[in-house]
Amino acid sequence: MAAATAVSTLSFSSIPPAAGDHRLVRYFLRRVRCSVAGDPTVRDASGEAAAGRISADCVVVGGGISGLCTAQALSTRHAGAALEVLVTEARDRVGGNITTVERDGYLWEEGPNSFQPSDPVLTMAVDSGLKDDLVFGDPNAPRFVLWNGKLRPVPSKPTDLPFFDLMSIGGKLRAGFGAIGIRPPPPGHEESVEEFVRRNLGDEVFERLIEPFCSGVYAGDPAKLSMKAAFGKVWKLEQNGGSIIGGTIKAIQERNKNPKSPRDPRLPKPKGQTVASFRKGLKMLPDAISSRLGNKVKLLWKLRSIRKLDNQGYILMYETPEGLTSVQTRSVILTIPAYVASNLLRPLSNDAAEALSKFYYPPVAAVTVSYPKEAIRKECLIDGELKGFGQLHPRSQGIETLGTLYSSSLFPNRAPPGRVLLLNYIGGAINAGIVSKTESELVEAVDRDLRKMLINSNAEDPVVLGVRVWPQAIPQFLVGHLDHLEAARVALSRGGFEGLFLGGNYVAGVALGRCVEGAYDSASEVADFLSKLTYNK
């Protein structure tokens, strides 16, 4: 009776294609034996039968940029290992928060907007067949900060430092003395970004540069963000060299002693400090990776549970369009948000789940609007055009919008002739109340802010292209972040969950480039684990 029931639950779609009769018999007998024995590969936690079973060497849970790049790295850099990789995504599209929209001659982003063209990101783009689709911003494009009613350029190179008017002479001197080590010593506890910057570089650097930068990049509160976690490279300079300048000199000396390996000749060479995207927006990258991975990417697959096998590996139970599907895998990497991972891991390790539940994701809204070129204030034009990367707004300046990007000035073909395209971010850790505002209220707030500094007060109403509210947008690297992450990893290790890895932006960093770099790190970690597993067998 049990065997008959087991056979009746099998769907024809789960039968291997073109299987010979003898293979087909073995396949059914194996499934019947599994069901009779109560094997979890065919039933979920409630005892409901799965429609099919798949096996893989690694399952990447989450089809955002971190997950896709991890799978791509495993398929390219570790191709010799012949790993069977599966990427599962609960939504109906890949890319995570990357959201590119094209309509009526406009092309805009409603999530991340660009990336720093580091070699890892360029390698990922080239490996995905997008070398000819890369576009780079003008390295000389100025960045502005609003201060005392005026948009003031931020220094882009050392020779700008004596002349820019964003800071006073006293503020510049304080920053210079602090950078060489004439400042209070470290306090002996984990410092927030605000504490570190005020101590090392002074109040003006913090209030006029770092605070708006934290708001624009993290949508965060620098009084709570961890310097060590959020800006680890700068934090290490003081640790390693006794001061920021001392650490910089020491890092240069170390780099000269250990020269880098030759750069991949396939990679383009960006000019200066710039940002990059793709001809048709950021979505080209996840779409290209997904296309290359083909049927290894599964959409609308919602992970219901993870079980550890008694020997080695895991069983993942999914809700899919074809019904419940069981996946047996030797390793798993979770690139989903921390709060989702927390819920999935709670039945396995309450300690790991508790640690991951401590990460905070504030809401952020991306408001995209367009004005005619003549709406831009004359004092904001350069050679008659709106030029630059964009502008940031310190919280002390009475502006609700965190920052504004000049999308049509940054990359080509983003707006029709005669129009400017502006991407505005609003919300964040200090303004979580945006979730209760309507779309029209968010647009009104952005338009009101822009008319105080960039747009003529009598300009026509903007064309509203998109208002995207992300209720849980960017993980905050708060004081204690690295401790919580380590606690989660230790809990999994002590629980015997080898081969279960944590990834994504709360691990690697929030910038798109950091997600790609983290994906390469994750791929190496998974490949090493699988290699040792095979060797030990």
N, C-alpha and C positions, 0 to 999 in steps of 0.2 A: 504493500500500500504506500509506504513512504517513497519507494522507488518510483512508483507510478505518478505520485504527486510531484516529485522532483522533475520528472520528464515533462509533465504538463506545463510547468512554469517556464520552460525554456522558450525563448523567442527565436524564430527562424533567422532574424537578423544577427544573432550571436553565433551562428554556425560559420566556421571558417570558409571562405569562398574557395571554390574549386577543390574541395577536399575529396580524396578518394574514399571508397566505401570503408576500407579498413581503418582509415584515420577517423572517419565519421563515427564508427562504432566506438573506438577508443575514446573519442571526445565525449560522447553521451555517457559512457560508463564512468569516465572520470567525474563528470558533473553529478551523476547519481550517487557515486561513492561520497563525494564532498557533501551533498545534501544530507545523506543518511548519517554521516559523521558529525553533522552540525558545523561544517566548515564555514567561517565567517565570510569567505569570499562570495558566497551565494546568498547570504541573508544579512540584513542590517541589524542594528541593535534591537529593533522591535520584533525581529523575527520575520519581517517581510522579505519575500524572495526577490533577488536581483534578476533583471532581465538578461544580463550578460556579464562577462568577465574579461578584463584586459590585463596584460602584464607589461611592466616597464622596468627599466633600470632606475629611472628617476622621474618622479612626478613633480612638476612645478605648478604650485597652486597659485593662480593669479596671472591674468594675461595683460597686466600693465607693463610699463617699460622695463621694470626690474625683472619680472618673470620672463618676458620675451627675450631680453638680452641675455639672461642666464641660459636659456635654452639654446639661443644662437651661439653663445660661447662654447657650450658643451658640444654643439654640432660642428663647430669649425676648429677651435683651438684643440679640442680633445677628440677630433674626428677619428683618430687612429684607434681609439678605445671601442669604437662601434657601439656606442651607448644608445639604448632605446629610450628616448625622452618624450614625455607627454606634458603638454601645457593645458591646464583647465581654467576656464573663465566662467564665472556665474552670469555675467551679462551677455548681451547679444553682439558685442563688438570687443575688439582688443584695444589696448592703448591706455587703460585706466583713466586718469584725469586729463590726458592729452585729448583735447577736443578742438579740432579745426573745422571751421564752417566757411563755406563759399557760397555767396549769393549776390546777385545784382551788381556784379563787378567788384565786390569786396571779398577779401579773404582775411579771416581773423581767428584768433585763438581765444578759447574760453577757459583754459587751464594754464599750464606752463606756456611761456611765449617764445623762448629761445634757449640757447645753451652756450656755455663756454666751449669753444672748439678744441678741447684737449685731445691728445692722441688716442686715448681709449674710445672716445665718442666718434672720432673720425674713423677709427678702425672699424667700429660697429657699422657706421654708415657705408663705408667702402665694401665691407663683407656682405652688406645687404643690397648691394648694387645701386647705391644712391650717390656715388661720387659726383656724377654730373648734375645732380639735383641740389647740391649744397649751395647755399647762398650765405654771404658774410656781410655783416654790417660794416659801416665806415669806421675804421679804428680811431679816427679823429673826431667822431661824433661826440659832442659834449654831453655830460650828464649834469643835471641841475638839482639843487636843493632850495626849497623855499625858505627864506629867512628875512624877517622884517618886511614882508610884503613884496619881496623881489626874488625872482628866480636867479640863483647865483651858480655859476659853473663850479664843478668839483675838479680839483687838480687831477690831471690824467697822467702826469709824469713829474719826476722830481724838480725839473726846472720851473714848473708852475707854482711850486710851493711858496716862494716869496711874494708872489703877485696876486694870488686869488683873494677875493674879498669876502669869502664866507666866514673867515676867522680873523680875529684881531691880531696885532703883532704880539701882544702878551700871550694869547692863546697858542700861537705858533711856537713861541719860545718855550712855553710850558711843555708842549708836545715834544719838541726837540730834546730838551733836557731829560724828560721822562724816557724817551726812546733809548738814550744812551745809558740809562740806569740811575739818573738822579731823581729818585722818587721813593716813596715808602716801600718797604719790602713786602713780599707776599704774606697774606694774613695767616696762612696755615690751615685754611679750609677751602672747600671748593667755591670759587668765586663766580658770581653772576657776570654776564657781559658788562653790565653797568659798573660793577665794582672794579673789574679788571681794567677797563678803559679809563675810568676816572683816575684810578691810582697810577696807571702807567703814562697816560697821554693827556690827562686833564679834562676839565668840565666841557670846554668848548668842542673838543674832538668828539666827545660822547654826544652832546646835545645837538650838534649841527651835522655830524657825519654818521656816527654809528647808530644812534637811536633811529633815525629815519631809515637807515639801511636794514636794521633788524625788522622794522615794520614792513618794509617793502619786500624783503626776501622771505622772512619767516612768518610775517603777520603776527609777530610775537612781542612779548613784553621783555625788554632787555634787563629789567630788574629781576626777572625770574629765569631767563635763559642761561644755560651753563656755558661759560667761556670754553671750558675744556671740551665739551661735547659739540657745541655749535661751531666754534672756530678753533679747532684743535691745532691746526698748523701754526697759528699765531701764538696760541697758548704755549706750545712746545718751544718757541723761540726763547721765551724768558726762562723756561725750565732748563734748557740746554746751554744757554749762553749767558745767563745772569741778567740779561736785558733784551729788549726786542732787537736792537741793533747788534748786540753781542751775539745773539742767537742767529741772526741773519748772516753775519760774517762767518760764524762757525759752520753754518749749513752750506755756504758757498765753498768753504775749504774742504768739507767732506765730499761735496759733489765733484770738486776738481780731483780729489784723490781717487774717486770711484766713478770714472766717466760712464755715461749711459751707453747702452748697446746701440748700434746704428739704427737710425729711425727708418721705419718702413717706407720704402721709396714710393709706395702707392698713395701715400697720404698727401693731401694738399697742404700747402704752407700758408696759413692765415697771416695776414699782415697786422702787426701790432696787437694791442689788447682789444679784442672785438668779441662779438657774439655771432651766433650762426643759427640758421634754420634750414628749411628745404623749400624748393621752388613752390610747392603746393602746401606748405605748412608742415608742422611737426608730425602730423598724423602719418606722413609718408613713411616714417621710420617704423612704427609698429605694424603698419600695413605691409611693408616690404618684408619684415621679418616673418610675419604670420604667413605670407604667401610662400616664402621659402620653406618654412616648416611644414606647410601643407596640412595633411590630415593629422599631424601631431598636435595641432591646436584644436581644442574642443570648446565650443561656445555653448552657453546656456547649461553648463554643467555646474550644479550647486553642490558643494561638498557638505555632506550630512554628518559624517563621522570618520574618525581615524582609529584604527586598531593596530596594535603591535602583535606580530606573530610570535609564537613561542620560540621558533628557531631564529630567523632573521627576516627583517623586512616588515612591511606594513600592508594593511588592507584599507583602502579608501572607498567609502560608499557614496555614490553620487546620485542626485536626481538629475536626469537628463531628458531631452525630448523623446528619447526612445524608452524611457522608464528607468527604474533603478539599475545602476551599473556598478559593478565591483571592480576595483583596480588593485592588483597586487604589484607591489613595487619594492625594490631594494632600498630606495632612499626617497625622501620627500623634502622639498624646500618650500616654505610658506612665504610668499612675497605679498601677501594680502595685508591690509592695515592691522595694526597691533590689536585693536579691539575685536576684530573678527578672529584673528588667531587665538586670542584669549578664550573666546567662547568654544572654539574647536578643541583646544588643548585641555580644557577644564576636566573632562573625564579621564584624561591621561595623567595630568600633573596639576593639581590645584595651585601649587607654589609657582609654577611657570605661568599659569593663567593669571594669578594675582599680580605678578610682576608686570606682565604685559598690559594689564588693565589700568595701570597707573599713567600711561601715556595719554596726553591731552591733544585733541585735534580741534582747534577753534574754527568757526565758520568764516568763510571769505566769499565775497561776491565779485565776479568779473563783469563789468559793465562796459560794453563796447558801443561807442557813439561816433558819429561823423559830422563835421562842420564844413562849410565852404572855406576855402583858403583865406578869403578876405575877413573871416571871423577872427583870425589870429591877431593878437595885439602886435603892433609894429615893433615894439621894443623886444618882442620875443622872436623876431625873424632874423635870420642870418642870410645876407645877400638875397633878401626878398622871399626866403623859404623858411619853413619850420624844419630846422635841422637838429639832430640830436637823438640820443637814446631815449630820454624821458626825464621825469622829475620825481623827487621824493619829498614828502611833507612831514617834518617833525610834528609830534603831537602837540607841542607847545604853541604852534602857529595858528591854531583855531581852524584847521582844515580836517574834515572827517575822512576824506579819501586818503588812502595810504600812499598811493603813487599813481602816476600816469605814464604810459608808454606811448611814444610817437610811432605807432605801428607802420604808418604809410611812409615815414621817413627812414625807418630802420631797414626794411627790405623792399625789393621792387614788386610792383603789381599787386599791391594790397588794397588800393582804393581807386575809383574812377578818376580821370583827370579833373583837376579843380577842387578835389575834396581831400580832407585830412582825416585819418582814422586814428582814434585814440582808445586805447585799452586802459581801463581804470579799475584798480582793486580797492575794495572797501570792506571793512569788518576787522577780523583778527581777534587776538586774545584780549585786547583792551576795548573792543567794540563788538562783543558777541551779540548785541541786540539787533543786529541787522536781519537775523532770521525771522523777526516779527514784522519786518517792513515789506510792503508790496513792491513789485517791480517798478512801478511809477515813482514811488517814494525814493527808491535807490537811485533812479535816473535823475530825479530832482536834486538829490543831495550832490551827486557828481557834477551836474551842470552848474549848480550854485557855487561849488568850489572852483570849477574851472573859470568861471567869470570873475573870480577874485584875483586871478594871476595870469591866465593864458588866453582866455577868450574875451573879446569885446563885450561889454555889459549889454549892448543893444543888438547883439548878434541874433540871428534867427534861431529857433529851436533846433536842437540836433536831430539827425536821423538816428533813431535807436535801432541798432542791429541785433544786439543780444544782451540778455541779462541772465547770467548763470550763477546761482547760489549753490555753493558747496558747503553743506551743513557741517561736515567734518573734513576740513581741507588739508591742513599741513601739520604734521606731527611736531610738537614743540619739544626741543631738546633742552628741557628744564634742568635746573640743578638736581642732581641725582639720576639723570637719564642713563648714564653709562652703568651706574650701579644696578638699576632696575633691569637693564638689558643683560648684564652679566648674571644677575640672579635668575633670570629666566633660562639662560643657557646652562647654568650650573644645575638647576632643578631638572632639566631634561637629561643632562648627563648622568646625574645621580640616580635618576629613575630608570636608567638603562635604555634610553631612547636614542641609541646611536643611529646615525643616518637620517635624523630629523633636524633640519636646519631652519634658521630664521633669516629672512632677507627682506628687502624692500627699503623704502626711504627712511623709515624710523631707525634702521640699522646703519645704512650707508651715508645718508644725508639727503636733504630735501631737494637740492638742485638736480636737474635732469642729468647733468654730467656725473654727479656723484652716484646717482642710481646706476648708470652704466658702468662706472668703475667698480661699484659694489657687486654688480652682476658678474663681472669677470672674477672677482675674488670668490664669490659664491660658487661659480662653476669650477674653479680650481679646487675648492674645498670638497665639493661633491665628487669630483673626478678622483681626487686622492683617496677619499673614503672608499669608493667603489673599487679602486685599484688594490687597496689593502685587503678589502673583503675577498676579492678574487684570488689574491696571492695566498691568503690564509687558508683558502679552501684547498 
